[in-house]
Amino acid sequence: MNIETFISDAVRRSVEALYGELSGEQLQIQKTRREFEGDYTLVVFPLLKLSRKNPEATAAEIGEALVASTPEIKSFNVIKGFL
């Protein structure tokens, strides 16, 4: 299993635990741009309809759930609608 698949699976589990089943939404995970801290970025904008919250709150909730449930994920940053 590669790291992108691992992160995608962990995010999917956390999002479904927080907000319910993801129907057709694709998780958008990409490498983090150099000017920001971190390795991978989750774009949370497609998940806002499901969470019914603003981008920062949605990203923070997902990040906290990931850190709590996935020992391999140690920390996260929220910048606007990106985790």
Disulfide bonds with the S-S distance in Angstrom:
none
